[in-house]
């Protein structure tokens, strides 16, 4: 089957497209970018050099993947989401609209980063975990099946002395998760 290229789509040198890929209008592939079969890039999406998208990945319009980013098969990125250089998403991951995954960060298979959430550089969100809308995690590791969710009422923040959240941890409300900080009295 053929790939479909929208108007003004740009392919860098040595880019590779699998069968049935779709590149939206104005999308850009850097040199050495690889798209698996059935991958879809929304209009205005930008893939840096040496990025890899597994089969069936979907990128919303205006998504940006910096150089060296890797998406496992079936990963979905909402419009305006951003992946830093060398970020890795396991298969079946979901990033909501406007979500940001910092450089060198990792999302395990099936993990979800909600709309507007920010997983900072070098952080890990293990398989099946959720970091919901408006949450921020900086240099953290959230264990498998952890949950952080926006709730009703007042927002609050979690400041953790431990850089690792264990399996099954739950945080409710807009949260900011930080590594051992120099906060006096905590």
N, C-alpha and C positions, 0 to 999 in steps of 0.2 A: 504494500500500500504506500501511497505517496505521503510526503510531508506537505503541510500547507504553510506558506510564508505570507504574512500580511504585508500591506504596503509599507515601505520604508524600513522593513526589518533589516538588521545588519548582522552578518555572520563574520566573525573573525577568522583569521587563517587557522587551518587545521581543526576547525570545529567539526563535530560529528553529530548527525541527527539520526536517531532510530526511526523505524517505520511509524507512520501515522502520527508524527509529531505536529504540533500546531504552534506557530509563532505569531503572536498578535501584532498589530500595526505598531511600528516604532520600537519593537523589542530589539535588544542588542545582545549578541553572544560574543564574549571575549575570545581571544585565541585559545585553542585547545579545550574549549568547553564541550562537554559531552551530554547529550540528551537521550535518555532511553526511549524505547518505543512507547507511543501513546502519551508522551509528556506534552503539557499545554502551558504556554507562556502567555499571560494576558498582555494587553497593549501597554507599551512603555516599560515592560520588565527589563531589567539589566542583569546579565550574568557576567561576572568578572572572568578573567583568564583562569583556565584549568579548573573550572567548576564542573561538578558531575551531578546530574539528575537521573535518578533511577526511573524505571518504567512506570508510567501512570501518574507521575508527579503533576501537580497543578499549581501554577503561580498566578495569583491575582494581579490585576493591573498595577503597574508602578512598583512592583516588588523589586528588591535589589539584593543580589547575592555577590558578596565580595570574592576576590580570588581565592581559589582553593577550597571553597565550600562544597560539601557533599550532602545530597539528599537521598535517602533510601527510597525504595519503590513505594508508590502510593502516598507520599508526603504531600500535604496541602498547605499553601501559604496564602493568607488573605491579602487583599490589596494593601499596598503601601508597607508591607512587612520588610524587614531588613535583616540580613545575616552578615556578620562580620567575617573577615578573612579566616579561613580554616575551620569554620563552624561545621558541625556534623549533626544531621538529623537522621535518626533511625527510620526504618520503614513504618508507614502509617502515622507519622507525626502530623500534628496540626498546629499552625501558627495563625492566630486571629489577625484581623486587619490592624495594621500599625504596630504589630509586635516587633520587638528587637531582640535578636540573639547575638551577643557579643562575640568578638574574635576568639577562636579556640574553644568555644562552648560546645557542649554536647547534649542532645536530647535523645534519650533511649527510645526504642520502638514504642509506638503508640502514645507517646507523651504529648501533652497539649499545653501550648503557651497561649493564653487568652488574648483577646484584643487589647492592644495598648500595653501589654505586659513587657517587662524588660529583664532578660536573663543576661547578666553582665559577663564580661570577658573571663574565660576560663571556668565558668560555672557548669554544673552538670544537673540535668533533670532526668532521673532514671526512668526506665520503662514504666508506662502506665500512669505516670504522675501528671498533675495538673497545676500550673501556675496561672491563676485566673487574671482577668482584666485588671489593669492598673497596679499589678504587683511588680515589685522589683527585687531581684536576687543578685547579690554581688559576690563573686568568688565563692559560691556555695555549692554543696552537693546535696540534692534532695533525693532521698532514697526511693526505691520502687513504691508505687501506689501512694505517694504523698499527695496532699491536697491543700491548695491555698485558694480561697474563694472570696470574691467580693460579697459582703453581706449588706444588710440594711443597717441604718443607724450610723453611729460615729465611726470614722475611719481610725485605724490605729496602726502602729508599726511594731514589728518584732525585731529586736536587736539580740542576736545570738552570740554567745561566746563559743559555740561549737559550729564549725563550718559544715557539719554533716547533719542532716535530718534523717532520722531512721524511718524504715518502712512503716507506712500507715499513719504518719504524722498528719495533723490537720491544722490549718490556720484559716481563720475566718475574718473577713473585712479586708479593705485595701491594705496590703502589707508591704513593708520594705524589709528585706532580709539581708543582714550584713555579717561579715566575718568578725572575728574577735577585734573589736574596735578599742580605741583608747578613750572610752567613755568613763569618766571618774565615777566611782560609787556603784558601778554595775557589775 
